[in-house]
């Protein structure tokens, strides 16, 4: 469903500020894979997500989604194929628009654009059904401005908007990092349920090692723009934080840089 072949990305090439963001990255996700990615700051995680989504283009290599090469497609052209939830609860939604208007925009993401009413009764009924699955009471607040929602409510809405059109690939970019522990736990459980129920092919970046271990069927560790460890499904169930840290030290000859809440 998602395939990266020998992808490279360098910023400020040929200057004193040159930085190798991705180096010869190979990655393949099959339909229904849920892969978590961990790595310290500067490991290349965000660059990888931006390359897949079309925010950035690779200098070399190939990106395939659903069997089609998308290297030259811009972000808006890949939008019908990709759902993405960002770290910032304020991103991914329009705060001055209502819940139903935001959902209507997301619903049209992979459909031909026509001049028509955005929110019909049939759509409103459908939106309410989807919102009910969140168990947050948002189905009764369709006309509320999204900017008035709490961070957790808004992130739950973003998750729903990113998934209810069944994208080929779902990208979760540290989507619980900006939330307090209770709301982060809520979004984590919603993520687990929605991905499982829909069978979505998912790539999730997180700084939280325990979260990376608990979610998904596969785990990848990145460092200095490279994938240095790829834990398959048959081994992931026995993973521990201690084992991951020891594996990093064995592979890189140094201790894992425990920036932010990586051990949480």
C-alpha contacts under 8 A as a table, 3 or more apart, distances in Angstrom:
res1	aa1	res2	aa2	distance
1	X	28	X	7.67
1	X	29	X	5.88
1	X	30	X	5.17
1	X	31	X	5.41
1	X	64	X	7.70
1	X	65	X	5.57
1	X	66	X	4.53
1	X	67	X	6.56
1	X	168	X	6.94
1	X	169	X	7.50
1	X	201	X	7.30
2	X	27	X	7.88
2	X	28	X	5.66
2	X	29	X	5.09
2	X	30	X	6.82
2	X	63	X	7.62
2	X	64	X	5.69
2	X	65	X	4.68
2	X	66	X	6.32
2	X	67	X	7.64
2	X	169	X	7.22
3	X	26	X	7.62
3	X	27	X	5.69
3	X	28	X	4.35
3	X	29	X	6.39
3	X	62	X	7.95
3	X	63	X	5.88
3	X	64	X	5.01
3	X	65	X	6.57
4	X	7	X	6.35
4	X	25	X	6.87
4	X	26	X	5.19
4	X	27	X	5.00
4	X	28	X	6.30
4	X	61	X	7.38
4	X	62	X	5.74
4	X	63	X	4.71
4	X	64	X	6.42
5	X	24	X	7.72
5	X	25	X	6.56
5	X	26	X	4.78
5	X	27	X	6.77
5	X	61	X	5.53
5	X	62	X	5.13
5	X	63	X	6.60
6	X	23	X	7.68
6	X	24	X	4.31
6	X	25	X	4.96
6	X	26	X	5.29
6	X	60	X	7.15
6	X	61	X	4.76
6	X	62	X	6.85
7	X	22	X	6.87
7	X	23	X	6.62
7	X	24	X	5.05
7	X	25	X	4.88
7	X	26	X	6.75
7	X	58	X	6.19
7	X	59	X	7.45
7	X	60	X	5.52
7	X	61	X	4.10
7	X	62	X	6.25
7	X	63	X	7.71
8	X	21	X	7.59
8	X	22	X	4.94
8	X	23	X	4.78
8	X	24	X	5.31
8	X	25	X	6.69
8	X	58	X	5.82
8	X	59	X	5.62
8	X	60	X	5.13
8	X	61	X	6.35
9	X	20	X	6.33
9	X	21	X	5.46
9	X	22	X	4.89
9	X	23	X	6.72
9	X	58	X	5.37
9	X	59	X	5.19
9	X	60	X	7.10
10	X	13	X	5.96
10	X	18	X	7.03
10	X	19	X	5.70
10	X	20	X	4.51
10	X	21	X	5.50
10	X	22	X	6.93
10	X	59	X	7.17
11	X	17	X	7.92
11	X	18	X	5.71
11	X	19	X	5.22
11	X	20	X	6.46
11	X	21	X	6.87
12	X	15	X	5.79
12	X	16	X	7.96
12	X	17	X	5.91
12	X	18	X	4.61
12	X	19	X	6.63
13	X	17	X	7.68
13	X	18	X	4.87
13	X	19	X	7.15
14	X	18	X	6.21
15	X	18	X	5.32
20	X	23	X	6.70
20	X	224	X	7.56
20	X	225	X	6.58
21	X	42	X	7.64
21	X	43	X	7.47
21	X	44	X	5.38
21	X	47	X	6.74
21	X	224	X	7.00
21	X	225	X	4.90
22	X	25	X	6.51
22	X	44	X	5.98
22	X	47	X	7.37
22	X	48	X	7.33
22	X	224	X	7.49
22	X	225	X	3.96
22	X	226	X	6.10
23	X	225	X	5.37
23	X	226	X	5.54
24	X	61	X	7.88
24	X	226	X	7.06
25	X	225	X	7.85
25	X	226	X	6.09
25	X	227	X	6.55
26	X	227	X	7.87
29	X	33	X	5.86
29	X	35	X	7.86
29	X	201	X	7.18
30	X	33	X	5.56
30	X	201	X	7.12
31	X	199	X	7.71
31	X	200	X	7.23
31	X	201	X	5.45
32	X	199	X	4.96
32	X	200	X	5.12
32	X	201	X	4.36
32	X	202	X	7.27
33	X	200	X	7.36
33	X	201	X	4.98
33	X	202	X	6.19
33	X	216	X	7.45
33	X	217	X	6.61
33	X	218	X	7.48
34	X	195	X	7.96
34	X	200	X	7.62
34	X	201	X	5.86
34	X	202	X	4.58
34	X	203	X	6.02
34	X	204	X	7.64
34	X	215	X	7.77
34	X	216	X	4.49
34	X	217	X	5.56
34	X	218	X	6.44
35	X	202	X	6.12
35	X	203	X	4.94
35	X	204	X	6.20
35	X	216	X	5.58
35	X	217	X	6.30
35	X	218	X	4.79
35	X	219	X	5.48
35	X	220	X	7.07
36	X	203	X	5.93
36	X	204	X	4.70
36	X	205	X	5.89
36	X	206	X	7.13
36	X	212	X	5.36
36	X	213	X	7.86
36	X	215	X	7.15
36	X	216	X	6.40
36	X	218	X	6.46
36	X	219	X	4.87
36	X	220	X	6.16
37	X	45	X	7.29
37	X	203	X	7.38
37	X	204	X	5.98
37	X	205	X	4.72
37	X	206	X	6.20
37	X	212	X	6.89
37	X	219	X	5.97
37	X	220	X	4.79
37	X	221	X	5.74
37	X	222	X	7.20
38	X	45	X	7.70
38	X	205	X	6.25
38	X	206	X	5.66
38	X	207	X	5.85
38	X	208	X	7.57
38	X	209	X	6.86
38	X	212	X	6.98
38	X	219	X	7.81
38	X	220	X	6.41
38	X	221	X	4.97
38	X	222	X	6.31
39	X	43	X	5.61
39	X	45	X	7.21
39	X	207	X	6.85
39	X	221	X	5.63
39	X	222	X	4.96
39	X	223	X	5.94
40	X	43	X	5.61
40	X	207	X	7.33
40	X	222	X	7.86
40	X	223	X	7.01
40	X	256	X	7.53
40	X	257	X	6.05
40	X	258	X	7.02
40	X	259	X	6.50
40	X	262	X	7.88
41	X	44	X	7.86
41	X	259	X	7.13
42	X	45	X	7.57
42	X	223	X	7.67
42	X	224	X	6.56
42	X	225	X	7.67
43	X	222	X	5.59
43	X	223	X	4.35
43	X	224	X	4.54
43	X	225	X	5.21
43	X	226	X	7.40
44	X	47	X	5.20
44	X	48	X	6.07
44	X	222	X	6.94
44	X	223	X	7.09
44	X	224	X	6.51
44	X	225	X	4.63
44	X	226	X	7.39
45	X	48	X	5.17
45	X	49	X	6.48
45	X	205	X	6.72
45	X	222	X	7.11
45	X	225	X	7.82
46	X	49	X	5.07
46	X	50	X	6.16
46	X	173	X	7.39
46	X	205	X	7.87
47	X	50	X	5.01
47	X	51	X	6.07
47	X	56	X	7.64
48	X	51	X	5.14
48	X	52	X	6.34
49	X	52	X	5.20
49	X	53	X	6.17
49	X	171	X	7.07
49	X	173	X	7.49
50	X	53	X	5.09
50	X	54	X	5.92
50	X	55	X	4.89
50	X	56	X	5.43
51	X	54	X	5.33
51	X	55	X	6.18
51	X	56	X	4.81
51	X	57	X	5.56
51	X	58	X	6.38
52	X	55	X	7.86
52	X	56	X	7.97
52	X	63	X	6.92
53	X	56	X	7.66
53	X	75	X	5.87
53	X	78	X	6.69
53	X	79	X	7.74
53	X	82	X	6.91
54	X	57	X	6.26
54	X	71	X	7.80
54	X	73	X	6.69
54	X	74	X	5.16
54	X	75	X	4.20
54	X	76	X	7.94
54	X	78	X	6.84
55	X	74	X	7.08
55	X	75	X	5.53
57	X	71	X	6.61
57	X	72	X	7.46
58	X	61	X	6.48
58	X	62	X	7.72
58	X	71	X	7.39
62	X	69	X	6.86
62	X	70	X	7.91
62	X	71	X	6.29
63	X	69	X	5.71
63	X	70	X	5.84
63	X	71	X	5.64
64	X	67	X	5.71
64	X	68	X	5.14
64	X	69	X	4.30
64	X	70	X	5.73
64	X	71	X	7.64
65	X	68	X	5.43
65	X	69	X	6.57
65	X	70	X	6.81
65	X	81	X	7.61
65	X	168	X	7.17
65	X	169	X	7.68
66	X	168	X	6.64
70	X	73	X	5.22
70	X	78	X	7.60
73	X	77	X	5.66
73	X	78	X	6.32
74	X	77	X	5.23
74	X	78	X	6.43
75	X	78	X	5.24
75	X	79	X	6.22
76	X	79	X	5.00
77	X	80	X	7.10
78	X	81	X	5.41
78	X	82	X	6.33
79	X	82	X	5.19
79	X	83	X	7.10
79	X	109	X	6.71
79	X	110	X	7.38
80	X	83	X	7.94
80	X	109	X	5.48
80	X	110	X	4.22
80	X	111	X	7.83
80	X	167	X	6.79
81	X	110	X	7.45
81	X	167	X	5.07
81	X	168	X	5.05
81	X	169	X	6.51
82	X	162	X	7.91
82	X	167	X	5.14
82	X	168	X	5.95
82	X	169	X	5.02
82	X	170	X	5.82
82	X	171	X	7.29
83	X	161	X	7.98
83	X	162	X	4.36
83	X	163	X	6.15
83	X	167	X	5.73
83	X	168	X	7.99
83	X	169	X	6.39
83	X	170	X	4.71
83	X	171	X	6.09
84	X	92	X	7.89
84	X	159	X	7.92
84	X	162	X	5.73
84	X	170	X	5.79
84	X	171	X	4.58
84	X	172	X	5.81
84	X	173	X	7.42
85	X	92	X	6.69
85	X	155	X	7.86
85	X	158	X	6.23
85	X	159	X	6.12
85	X	162	X	6.68
85	X	171	X	6.42
85	X	172	X	5.03
85	X	173	X	6.08
85	X	175	X	6.03
86	X	89	X	7.03
86	X	91	X	6.36
86	X	92	X	6.90
86	X	172	X	6.44
86	X	173	X	4.97
86	X	174	X	6.57
86	X	175	X	5.21
87	X	91	X	7.80
87	X	173	X	5.81
87	X	174	X	4.96
87	X	175	X	4.15
87	X	176	X	6.41
87	X	177	X	6.11
87	X	178	X	6.17
88	X	91	X	5.43
88	X	175	X	7.19
88	X	178	X	6.38
89	X	92	X	7.59
89	X	151	X	5.59
89	X	152	X	7.53
89	X	154	X	5.93
89	X	155	X	5.15
89	X	158	X	7.79
89	X	175	X	7.86
89	X	178	X	7.50
90	X	93	X	6.66
90	X	95	X	7.46
90	X	147	X	7.91
90	X	151	X	7.75
90	X	154	X	7.46
91	X	94	X	7.92
92	X	158	X	6.27
93	X	102	X	6.53
93	X	146	X	7.50
93	X	158	X	6.62
94	X	97	X	5.57
94	X	102	X	6.55
94	X	146	X	6.90
94	X	147	X	7.62
95	X	98	X	7.60
95	X	145	X	6.37
95	X	146	X	4.75
95	X	147	X	4.02
95	X	148	X	7.68
96	X	145	X	5.82
96	X	146	X	6.57
96	X	147	X	6.13
97	X	101	X	6.00
97	X	102	X	6.45
97	X	145	X	5.42
97	X	146	X	6.24
97	X	147	X	7.89
98	X	101	X	5.10
98	X	102	X	6.22
98	X	142	X	6.61
98	X	143	X	5.12
98	X	144	X	5.14
98	X	145	X	4.17
98	X	146	X	5.52
99	X	102	X	5.23
99	X	103	X	6.23
99	X	141	X	7.36
99	X	142	X	5.04
99	X	143	X	6.03
99	X	144	X	6.05
99	X	145	X	6.25
99	X	146	X	5.63
100	X	103	X	5.00
100	X	104	X	6.04
100	X	119	X	7.06
100	X	124	X	6.99
100	X	127	X	7.06
100	X	142	X	5.11
100	X	143	X	6.40
101	X	104	X	4.98
101	X	105	X	6.37
101	X	118	X	7.22
101	X	119	X	6.88
102	X	105	X	5.24
102	X	106	X	6.39
102	X	161	X	7.93
103	X	106	X	5.06
103	X	107	X	5.97
103	X	127	X	7.12
103	X	161	X	6.12
104	X	107	X	5.00
104	X	108	X	6.34
104	X	118	X	5.94
104	X	119	X	6.27
104	X	123	X	7.81
105	X	108	X	5.30
105	X	109	X	6.54
105	X	118	X	7.74
106	X	109	X	5.20
106	X	161	X	5.59
106	X	162	X	7.22
106	X	165	X	7.72
107	X	110	X	7.28
107	X	111	X	7.74
107	X	161	X	7.54
107	X	164	X	7.54
107	X	165	X	6.27
108	X	111	X	5.04
108	X	112	X	7.36
108	X	113	X	7.16
109	X	165	X	7.85
110	X	165	X	7.31
117	X	120	X	6.50
119	X	123	X	5.96
119	X	124	X	6.29
120	X	123	X	5.14
120	X	124	X	6.07
121	X	124	X	4.95
121	X	125	X	6.16
122	X	125	X	5.25
122	X	126	X	6.30
123	X	126	X	4.92
123	X	127	X	6.02
124	X	127	X	5.04
124	X	128	X	6.21
125	X	128	X	5.18
125	X	129	X	6.42
126	X	129	X	5.14
126	X	130	X	6.42
127	X	130	X	5.17
127	X	131	X	6.08
127	X	139	X	7.45
128	X	131	X	5.04
128	X	132	X	6.06
128	X	138	X	7.97
128	X	139	X	4.65
128	X	140	X	7.64
128	X	142	X	7.77
129	X	132	X	5.23
129	X	133	X	6.96
129	X	139	X	7.39
130	X	133	X	5.53
130	X	134	X	7.53
130	X	160	X	7.80
130	X	164	X	7.95
131	X	134	X	5.50
131	X	135	X	7.37
131	X	136	X	7.84
131	X	137	X	7.66
131	X	138	X	6.02
131	X	139	X	5.11
131	X	160	X	7.86
132	X	135	X	5.45
132	X	136	X	7.33
132	X	137	X	6.86
132	X	138	X	7.21
132	X	139	X	5.74
134	X	137	X	7.79
134	X	138	X	7.95
134	X	156	X	7.32
134	X	190	X	7.26
135	X	138	X	7.81
136	X	139	X	7.96
136	X	153	X	7.37
137	X	140	X	5.81
137	X	141	X	7.30
138	X	141	X	5.02
138	X	142	X	6.69
139	X	142	X	6.01
141	X	144	X	5.34
144	X	148	X	7.32
145	X	148	X	5.65
145	X	149	X	7.49
146	X	149	X	5.47
146	X	154	X	6.93
149	X	152	X	7.99
149	X	153	X	5.80
149	X	154	X	5.76
150	X	153	X	5.18
150	X	154	X	6.05
151	X	154	X	5.16
151	X	155	X	6.10
151	X	179	X	6.86
152	X	155	X	5.13
152	X	156	X	6.10
152	X	179	X	6.78
152	X	183	X	5.31
152	X	184	X	7.44
152	X	186	X	7.83
152	X	187	X	7.19
153	X	156	X	5.09
153	X	157	X	6.20
154	X	157	X	5.01
154	X	158	X	6.13
155	X	158	X	4.87
155	X	159	X	6.13
155	X	175	X	7.59
155	X	187	X	7.33
156	X	159	X	5.08
156	X	160	X	6.29
156	X	187	X	6.26
156	X	190	X	7.61
157	X	160	X	5.06
157	X	161	X	6.07
158	X	161	X	5.03
158	X	162	X	6.09
159	X	162	X	5.16
159	X	163	X	6.33
159	X	191	X	7.49
160	X	163	X	5.28
160	X	164	X	5.84
161	X	164	X	5.93
161	X	165	X	7.76
162	X	165	X	7.29
162	X	167	X	7.67
162	X	170	X	7.34
163	X	166	X	5.41
163	X	167	X	6.39
163	X	170	X	7.22
163	X	194	X	7.90
164	X	167	X	7.94
166	X	198	X	7.42
166	X	200	X	7.18
167	X	170	X	6.46
167	X	200	X	7.50
168	X	200	X	7.28
168	X	201	X	6.68
169	X	200	X	6.83
169	X	201	X	5.15
169	X	202	X	5.80
169	X	203	X	7.62
170	X	200	X	6.79
170	X	201	X	6.14
170	X	202	X	4.64
170	X	203	X	6.28
171	X	202	X	6.01
171	X	203	X	5.10
171	X	204	X	5.96
172	X	175	X	5.78
172	X	202	X	7.52
172	X	203	X	6.22
172	X	204	X	4.48
172	X	205	X	6.17
173	X	204	X	6.03
173	X	205	X	5.08
173	X	206	X	7.13
174	X	177	X	5.45
174	X	204	X	7.07
174	X	205	X	5.23
174	X	206	X	4.83
174	X	207	X	7.24
175	X	178	X	7.36
175	X	206	X	7.95
176	X	179	X	5.57
176	X	183	X	7.97
176	X	184	X	5.00
176	X	187	X	6.73
176	X	188	X	7.17
177	X	184	X	7.29
177	X	206	X	7.70
177	X	207	X	7.91
179	X	182	X	7.92
179	X	183	X	5.82
179	X	184	X	5.27
180	X	183	X	5.51
180	X	184	X	5.88
181	X	184	X	4.97
181	X	185	X	6.04
182	X	185	X	5.20
182	X	186	X	6.37
183	X	186	X	4.92
183	X	187	X	6.23
184	X	187	X	5.22
184	X	188	X	6.03
185	X	188	X	5.00
185	X	189	X	6.22
186	X	189	X	5.31
186	X	190	X	6.22
187	X	190	X	4.95
187	X	191	X	5.95
188	X	191	X	5.07
188	X	192	X	6.25
189	X	192	X	5.09
189	X	193	X	6.23
190	X	193	X	5.17
190	X	194	X	5.96
191	X	194	X	5.29
191	X	195	X	5.93
192	X	195	X	5.50
192	X	196	X	6.11
192	X	215	X	6.96
192	X	216	X	7.94
193	X	196	X	5.21
193	X	197	X	5.95
194	X	197	X	5.19
194	X	198	X	6.01
195	X	198	X	5.35
195	X	199	X	5.62
195	X	200	X	5.23
195	X	201	X	7.85
195	X	202	X	7.50
196	X	199	X	5.14
196	X	200	X	7.07
206	X	209	X	7.38
206	X	211	X	7.44
206	X	212	X	6.57
207	X	260	X	7.27
207	X	261	X	6.31
207	X	262	X	4.65
207	X	263	X	7.92
208	X	211	X	5.34
208	X	212	X	6.30
208	X	261	X	6.06
208	X	262	X	4.45
208	X	263	X	5.89
208	X	264	X	5.39
209	X	212	X	4.98
209	X	213	X	6.23
209	X	241	X	6.42
209	X	262	X	5.53
209	X	263	X	5.50
209	X	264	X	6.55
210	X	213	X	5.05
210	X	214	X	6.09
210	X	240	X	7.84
210	X	241	X	6.67
210	X	263	X	6.88
210	X	264	X	6.31
211	X	214	X	5.07
211	X	215	X	6.03
212	X	215	X	5.62
212	X	216	X	7.56
212	X	219	X	6.87
213	X	216	X	7.63
213	X	219	X	7.16
213	X	236	X	7.15
213	X	237	X	7.88
213	X	239	X	6.62
213	X	240	X	7.23
213	X	241	X	7.92
216	X	219	X	7.53
217	X	232	X	7.38
217	X	233	X	5.01
217	X	236	X	6.78
218	X	230	X	7.43
218	X	231	X	5.72
218	X	232	X	5.23
218	X	233	X	5.19
218	X	236	X	6.22
219	X	230	X	5.90
219	X	231	X	5.09
219	X	232	X	7.05
219	X	236	X	7.04
220	X	227	X	6.84
220	X	228	X	7.73
220	X	229	X	5.60
220	X	230	X	4.53
220	X	231	X	6.24
221	X	227	X	5.92
221	X	228	X	5.88
221	X	229	X	5.04
221	X	230	X	6.57
222	X	225	X	6.58
222	X	226	X	5.44
222	X	227	X	4.47
222	X	228	X	5.63
222	X	229	X	7.10
223	X	226	X	5.42
223	X	227	X	6.58
223	X	228	X	6.63
227	X	230	X	7.28
228	X	251	X	7.44
231	X	235	X	6.30
231	X	236	X	5.99
232	X	235	X	5.62
232	X	236	X	6.14
233	X	236	X	5.21
233	X	237	X	7.26
234	X	237	X	6.88
235	X	238	X	5.90
235	X	239	X	6.98
236	X	239	X	5.29
239	X	243	X	6.54
239	X	244	X	7.20
240	X	243	X	5.20
240	X	244	X	6.35
241	X	244	X	5.11
241	X	245	X	6.23
241	X	263	X	7.35
242	X	245	X	5.22
242	X	246	X	6.22
243	X	246	X	5.12
243	X	247	X	6.04
244	X	247	X	5.02
244	X	248	X	6.18
245	X	248	X	5.15
245	X	249	X	6.30
245	X	255	X	7.34
245	X	256	X	6.34
246	X	249	X	5.08
246	X	250	X	6.12
247	X	250	X	5.02
247	X	251	X	6.14
248	X	251	X	5.17
248	X	252	X	5.92
248	X	253	X	7.74
248	X	254	X	7.58
248	X	255	X	7.07
248	X	256	X	6.42
249	X	252	X	5.30
249	X	253	X	5.01
249	X	254	X	4.90
249	X	255	X	5.12
249	X	256	X	6.68
250	X	253	X	5.55
250	X	254	X	7.61
252	X	255	X	7.90
258	X	261	X	7.37
258	X	262	X	5.91
258	X	263	X	7.27
259	X	262	X	6.49
261	X	264	X	5.36
